[in-house]
Amino acid sequence: MTSGRFSDVVTAPSRALSYRNIVLGSILVLAGLGALIAGVSIGFNTGVLGIAVGVVGFLVMVGGVVFAVTPTRNSSRLPSARSASTKRGPRASGGSFMDRMNDRWDRRNDGH
């Protein structure tokens, strides 16, 4: 396997998760869990209404998880790892872990 192929896989552009989405998704999961528990507790008394509230709570929970783990679409606000490392230079100590590991891999394979 050539170093170019591995390097391309390691430095493939990825979209970052948003902390805002993670927090809002977590809140949705907790709200859905509360609705699910409420649906189960009122389901013993009312039947269909409890089932409907429980199903809606479950769907809110699933939606919250999907919202939390969906990457951001507007990547223009986020600096890319490649542009950040080229601005600082190849020996910058503040690079991300994956950037440093990728540089070490490239240096190791350039020697062979």
Helices and strands as residue ranges (DSSP letters): H 3-10, H 19-46, H 48-69, H 81-88, H 97-110
